[in-house]
Amino acid sequence: MAIVYRPANFDDIPAVSQVNQAAINDLNRRHGFQEFTPSPPSPLYTFSLKEEPEGFWVAEDNGVIAGYSISWVRGSFWFLYDLFILPDYQGKGIGRSLIEKALEHGRQSKIANRGLITFAYNPASISLYIKYGIYPREPLYLMEAKRVVAREISSGFKPTVLEKVTPSDQNAERLGRIDELVLGMPRAKHHIYVLNAPGSSCHLFKDKGVVRGYVYVWSSGRVGPLAVISQPTFEKVMSSALSLAAAQDVEGIRVLLAGSNAQAISTALRFKMRISHPMLLMSAKPFGIWQSYLFHSPGLM
C-alpha cells in the first residue's frame, strides 16, 4: 500500500461518492442501523470543488480512491463536511492524515472555532476528532415518518403563512444574516447553493411584516435548514413546514434536529416521526442557538 494524498479533481467525484456510500453502509450494517439506498454523486461535491478546492482532498492507493475529506470555512468557522475511508482501508492511519490535510484549510483565516457532525455510533471517528480538540457538544437525531401518517395528522392543522423566496444573491445575503444571529456565522454562500438546488423551496416567516426566520422544504420530503430569531415561533414554523412536506407526493418526511430542542422533538413526535439515525455535533467551542434551528444535513449543517 502506497497512499498518496492529493487535492481532488472533478474526475474523482464518482469514486468519492462510492467511498461515501460504502463506508456509511458498512458502519450502519455493523451497528444494526438502516442502510442508505445507493444514489448518484451529490452535487455538493461539485459545489465544494468549485467554491473551495483547497478543502477537498483524496487518499489514493495505486489509482484507487481509498478515502477523502472535505471542509468548508465561513468567516472564522471551519467545518468538516465529510471524512470517509473505504472499509478495507480503515485502521491504517488514513483518517488521521486526511484530517490533518483538512485542518490546513483556512489557516490564513484566523479560525476561531471548528465543528463537524458524525454518527453517534462511530466511536473510532469520535475519538479521532477529540484528539484534535473537537469535542462532543450536542446529540442530533435524524427523524422520519411515513408521508401518509404525517399528512393525516396535519390535515386539521392551520399552517402559518410562509412567503416563498426566489433564488438571488440578495436573498442569500438576507438568509445569511439570520444565520449570523442563530449560528454566529455568515452562510450566504451556502444559501446561494441551496436556493438553486434541485427540489429546494425556501420560505420566509414574517411577524407584523418583519422577517423572523426561514425554512427549506424539499421535494424529497426533507425539511431544513430552519432558523428563527424568535424562539416562540419555532414550533409554528416547523409544523407548517412539515405539513408542506407531507402534502407532496413523497414516501416520507425527515428532519435532523438537536436533542436539546424540546419544541422540535415534541413537534416531530406529534407528526409520528421516529429516530432512524442518532448523530453527534462536535466542536472546539460551544456555538449556536439549537432551540431555534433545524439542520440541513451532516455536511452543510
C-alpha positions as CSV (number, residue, x, y, z in Angstrom):
1,M,0.0,0.0,0.0
2,A,1.4,3.4,-1.1
3,I,-1.1,6.1,-0.1
4,V,-0.7,9.4,-1.9
5,Y,-2.6,12.4,-0.6
6,R,-3.6,15.0,-3.2
7,P,-6.2,17.7,-4.0
8,A,-9.3,16.2,-5.5
9,N,-10.4,16.9,-9.1
10,F,-13.7,16.6,-10.9
11,D,-12.8,13.1,-12.2
12,D,-12.6,11.9,-8.6
13,I,-16.2,12.6,-7.8
14,P,-17.8,9.2,-8.8
15,A,-15.2,7.3,-6.8
16,V,-15.6,9.7,-3.8
17,S,-19.3,9.0,-3.9
18,Q,-18.7,5.3,-3.8
19,V,-16.4,5.7,-0.8
20,N,-19.0,7.7,1.0
21,Q,-21.8,5.1,0.4
22,A,-19.6,2.1,1.1
23,A,-18.2,3.5,4.3
24,I,-21.6,4.7,5.7
25,N,-23.4,1.4,4.8
26,D,-20.6,-0.7,6.3
27,L,-20.9,1.3,9.5
28,N,-24.7,1.0,9.6
29,R,-24.6,-2.7,8.9
30,R,-22.1,-3.3,11.7
31,H,-24.2,-1.4,14.2
32,G,-27.6,-2.6,13.2
33,F,-28.9,0.6,11.6
34,Q,-30.8,1.0,8.4
35,E,-28.5,1.2,5.3
36,F,-29.0,4.1,2.9
37,T,-30.1,3.5,-0.7
38,P,-27.3,4.0,-3.3
39,S,-27.7,7.3,-5.1
40,P,-25.9,9.4,-7.7
41,P,-23.0,11.6,-6.6
42,S,-24.2,14.5,-4.6
43,P,-24.0,17.9,-6.4
44,L,-22.4,19.2,-3.2
45,Y,-19.1,17.5,-4.3
46,T,-19.0,19.6,-7.4
47,F,-20.1,22.7,-5.4
48,S,-17.3,22.1,-2.9
49,L,-14.7,21.6,-5.6
50,K,-15.7,24.8,-7.4
51,E,-16.0,27.0,-4.4
52,E,-13.3,25.7,-2.0
53,P,-11.0,23.3,-3.9
54,E,-8.4,23.8,-1.1
55,G,-10.8,21.9,1.3
56,F,-11.2,18.8,-0.8
57,W,-8.6,16.0,-0.5
58,V,-8.4,12.4,-1.6
59,A,-6.2,9.5,-0.4
60,E,-5.2,7.3,-3.4
61,D,-3.6,3.9,-3.5
62,N,-2.3,2.9,-6.9
63,G,-5.3,4.5,-8.7
64,V,-7.9,3.5,-6.1
65,I,-9.6,6.3,-4.1
66,A,-9.3,4.9,-0.6
67,G,-10.7,7.9,1.3
68,Y,-11.4,11.6,1.1
69,S,-12.1,14.7,3.2
70,I,-14.0,17.9,2.5
71,S,-14.1,21.0,4.7
72,W,-15.5,24.5,4.3
73,V,-14.8,27.8,6.0
74,R,-17.4,30.5,6.7
75,G,-16.0,33.6,8.4
76,S,-13.8,32.3,11.3
77,F,-15.6,29.0,11.5
78,W,-14.1,25.8,10.0
79,F,-16.4,22.7,9.4
80,L,-15.5,19.2,8.3
81,Y,-18.1,18.4,5.7
82,D,-17.0,14.7,5.2
83,L,-14.3,12.3,6.0
84,F,-14.8,8.7,4.9
85,I,-12.5,5.7,4.2
86,L,-13.2,2.5,2.3
87,P,-13.8,-0.3,4.8
88,D,-10.8,-2.3,3.6
89,Y,-8.5,0.7,4.3
90,Q,-9.8,1.7,7.7
91,G,-7.5,1.5,10.7
92,K,-4.4,2.3,8.7
93,G,-3.9,6.0,9.7
94,I,-5.5,7.4,6.6
95,G,-8.2,9.2,8.6
96,R,-5.6,10.9,10.7
97,S,-3.6,12.1,7.6
98,L,-6.8,13.4,5.9
99,I,-7.9,15.4,8.9
100,E,-4.5,17.0,9.1
101,K,-4.8,18.0,5.4
102,A,-8.3,19.3,6.1
103,L,-7.1,21.4,9.1
104,E,-4.7,23.3,6.8
105,H,-7.8,24.7,5.1
106,G,-8.5,28.1,6.5
107,R,-5.3,28.5,8.4
108,Q,-4.9,32.0,6.9
109,S,-8.5,32.9,8.0
110,K,-7.8,33.1,11.8
111,I,-10.1,30.2,12.6
112,A,-11.9,30.8,16.0
113,N,-13.9,27.5,16.1
114,R,-14.1,24.1,14.3
115,G,-17.0,21.8,14.0
116,L,-18.4,18.7,12.4
117,I,-21.3,16.2,12.6
118,T,-20.7,12.5,12.8
119,F,-22.6,9.3,13.5
120,A,-23.1,8.9,17.3
121,Y,-22.3,5.1,16.9
122,N,-18.9,5.7,15.3
123,P,-16.5,5.7,18.3
124,A,-13.4,5.5,16.2
125,S,-14.2,8.8,14.4
126,I,-15.3,10.5,17.7
127,S,-12.1,9.5,19.3
128,L,-10.1,10.8,16.3
129,Y,-11.8,14.2,16.4
130,I,-11.3,14.6,20.2
131,K,-7.6,14.2,19.7
132,Y,-7.7,17.3,17.5
133,G,-9.6,19.3,20.1
134,I,-13.1,18.9,18.6
135,Y,-15.4,17.7,21.4
136,P,-19.0,16.3,21.6
137,R,-21.4,19.1,22.1
138,E,-25.0,18.2,21.1
139,P,-26.8,14.9,20.3
140,L,-28.6,15.1,16.9
141,Y,-31.4,12.9,15.6
142,L,-32.4,12.1,12.1
143,M,-36.2,11.6,12.4
144,E,-38.5,10.2,9.8
145,A,-42.2,9.5,9.3
146,K,-44.3,8.0,6.6
147,R,-46.0,10.7,4.5
148,V,-49.4,9.2,4.8
149,V,-49.3,9.3,8.6
150,A,-47.9,12.8,8.7
151,R,-50.4,14.0,6.2
152,E,-53.3,12.7,8.2
153,I,-52.0,14.4,11.3
154,S,-51.5,17.7,9.5
155,S,-54.9,17.7,7.9
156,G,-56.5,19.6,10.7
157,F,-53.6,22.0,11.2
158,K,-53.8,25.6,10.1
159,P,-50.3,26.4,8.8
160,T,-48.5,29.6,9.4
161,V,-48.3,31.8,6.2
162,L,-44.9,31.4,4.7
163,E,-43.6,33.6,1.9
164,K,-41.6,31.8,-0.9
165,V,-38.1,33.0,-1.6
166,T,-36.8,33.4,-5.1
167,P,-33.1,32.4,-5.7
168,S,-30.9,35.5,-5.8
169,D,-27.6,36.7,-4.2
170,Q,-29.6,39.4,-2.4
171,N,-31.9,36.8,-0.8
172,A,-28.9,34.6,0.1
173,E,-27.4,37.5,2.0
174,R,-30.7,38.1,3.7
175,L,-30.9,34.5,4.9
176,G,-27.3,34.6,5.9
177,R,-28.0,37.5,8.3
178,I,-30.5,35.3,10.1
179,D,-27.8,32.6,10.4
180,E,-25.4,35.1,12.0
181,L,-28.0,35.6,14.7
182,V,-28.7,31.9,15.3
183,L,-25.4,30.2,14.4
184,G,-22.9,33.0,14.8
185,M,-21.6,32.8,11.3
186,P,-22.4,34.1,7.8
187,R,-23.6,31.5,5.3
188,A,-24.7,33.4,2.2
189,K,-22.6,31.1,0.1
190,H,-24.5,28.0,1.4
191,H,-27.8,29.7,0.6
192,I,-26.7,30.5,-2.9
193,Y,-26.2,26.8,-3.4
194,V,-29.3,25.6,-1.5
195,L,-31.7,28.1,-3.1
196,N,-30.7,26.9,-6.5
197,A,-30.5,23.2,-5.7
198,P,-33.0,20.9,-7.5
199,G,-36.0,20.2,-5.3
200,S,-35.5,23.0,-2.8
201,S,-38.1,25.5,-1.8
202,C,-37.3,28.3,0.7
203,H,-39.9,30.1,2.7
204,L,-39.7,33.2,4.9
205,F,-41.7,33.6,8.1
206,K,-42.8,37.1,8.9
207,D,-44.4,38.6,12.0
208,K,-46.0,42.1,11.5
209,G,-44.1,42.5,8.3
210,V,-40.7,41.7,9.9
211,V,-38.8,38.6,8.8
212,R,-38.4,36.3,11.8
213,G,-36.9,33.2,10.1
214,Y,-36.7,30.9,7.2
215,V,-37.3,27.2,6.3
216,Y,-36.5,25.0,3.4
217,V,-38.9,22.3,2.3
218,W,-37.6,19.7,-0.2
219,S,-39.4,17.8,-2.9
220,S,-37.9,14.6,-1.3
221,G,-39.8,15.3,1.9
222,R,-36.9,16.7,3.9
223,V,-37.3,19.8,6.0
224,G,-34.3,22.0,6.8
225,P,-32.4,24.1,7.4
226,L,-34.8,26.1,9.5
227,A,-33.8,29.1,11.6
228,V,-35.9,31.6,13.6
229,I,-34.8,34.6,15.6
230,S,-37.9,34.4,17.9
231,Q,-37.9,31.0,19.7
232,P,-41.7,31.1,20.5
233,T,-42.4,30.9,16.7
234,F,-40.3,27.8,16.2
235,E,-43.0,25.2,16.6
236,K,-45.4,27.0,14.3
237,V,-42.8,27.3,11.5
238,M,-41.7,23.7,11.9
239,S,-45.2,22.4,11.9
240,S,-46.1,24.4,8.8
241,A,-43.0,23.1,7.0
242,L,-43.7,19.5,7.9
243,S,-47.3,20.0,6.7
244,L,-46.0,21.3,3.4
245,A,-43.6,18.4,3.1
246,A,-46.3,15.9,3.8
247,A,-48.6,17.4,1.2
248,Q,-46.2,16.4,-1.5
249,D,-46.1,13.0,-3.4
250,V,-43.3,11.6,-1.3
251,E,-42.7,8.3,0.6
252,G,-41.9,10.0,3.8
253,I,-40.7,13.2,5.6
254,R,-37.5,13.7,7.6
255,V,-35.7,16.2,9.8
256,L,-32.3,16.5,11.5
257,L,-32.8,18.2,14.9
258,A,-30.9,18.9,18.1
259,G,-31.6,16.8,21.2
260,S,-31.8,19.8,23.4
261,N,-34.5,21.4,21.2
262,A,-37.6,20.3,23.1
263,Q,-40.0,22.1,20.7
264,A,-38.5,20.3,17.7
265,I,-38.7,16.9,19.3
266,S,-42.3,17.3,20.6
267,T,-43.3,18.6,17.1
268,A,-41.6,15.7,15.4
269,L,-43.3,13.2,17.8
270,R,-46.7,14.8,17.1
271,F,-46.1,14.0,13.4
272,K,-45.4,10.4,14.4
273,M,-41.7,10.7,13.5
274,R,-39.2,8.2,14.8
275,I,-35.4,8.3,15.2
276,S,-33.7,6.5,12.3
277,H,-30.1,7.5,13.0
278,P,-28.5,9.2,16.1
279,M,-25.8,11.7,15.3
280,L,-23.4,14.0,17.2
281,L,-22.5,17.6,16.7
282,M,-18.9,18.2,17.8
283,S,-16.9,21.5,18.0
284,A,-13.9,23.1,19.6
285,K,-16.1,25.7,21.3
286,P,-19.8,25.8,22.0
287,F,-21.8,27.7,19.4
288,G,-25.3,28.1,18.0
289,I,-28.8,28.5,19.4
290,W,-30.2,25.0,18.8
291,Q,-33.6,25.8,20.2
292,S,-34.0,28.0,17.1
293,Y,-32.6,25.7,14.4
294,L,-33.2,22.6,12.3
295,F,-30.2,21.2,10.4
296,H,-30.0,20.6,6.6
297,S,-27.6,17.7,6.7
298,P,-24.4,16.5,8.4
299,G,-22.3,18.1,5.6
300,L,-23.9,21.5,5.3
301,M,-25.2,21.7,8.8
